[in-house]
Amino acid sequence: MTSFVHIFIKPKSGVTEEMVKKKMDLSIDWYKYSEYCWIVKTTSTVEKWQTRLKPLVEPDGTLLIMTVDPSKRQGWIAKGFWEWLKKNDVNKA
């Protein structure tokens, strides 16, 4: 089943953005909307994402992974995000 996951990742020292992007590329698609925040379209569980990302974070980084229901949303963000979300709508069959 396809879903959206929000990932906040502040990597440990020595981990580059390219290393994080390589892990995010394991998703169907992703959108990075701030320095540490990503929305990921995926078929993987939050537990699977934790397994993938934990080596980039321990021992002195930060990681938060949560499922997202994009049908319940409010706010202002770059137009590119809304376009990405529409393109990746999980309710389209």
NORLIN-V225748 format. One line per field, one symbol per residue. burial: # if it has 9 or more other ideal C-beta (glycine too) atoms within 8 Angstrom, else .. A space follows every 10 residues. Layout:
# NORLIN-V225748
burial->???
This chain:
# NORLIN-V225748
burial->..#######. ##..#...## ..##..#..# #.#...#### ##.#.#..## .###.##... #.#.#..#.# .......... ##.##..#.# ...
